[in-house]
Amino acid sequence: MKLYVMALGAGLLVGVIYSLLNVRSPAPPVVALIGLLGILAGEQIVPIAKRVIAGERLSLGWLRSECGEHVFGALPARPAAKDGERDTSGSARS
């Protein structure tokens, strides 16, 4: 979570600097985000193509491990529950 807050802070700082210098951002926000999504997705085409050309299967597990973290980043982990605490499903953790 700290990484996300730092990224947001850096973006806000750059936005303030752009505003003080009367500079417009390079692209409208939605266009920029769609472009970034395209870049991230496009980067995954080469590893997938290599695997297909090599005759290997594409499994959901492989896609998650090889492509998922790169596209979505390392997601924040849930802290481990202490003994006796219950998870959100209501069952006791072991």
QUISULWO-V457990 format. One record per helix or strand of 3 or more residues. SS is the DSSP state (hx for helix, st for strand). FROM is the first residue (numbers start at 1). LEN is the number of residues. Records with the same first field share a line. If there is no record, write none. Layout:
# QUISULWO-V457990
SS=FROM-LEN / FROM-LEN
This chain:
# QUISULWO-V457990
hx=2-19 / 29-25 / 60-13
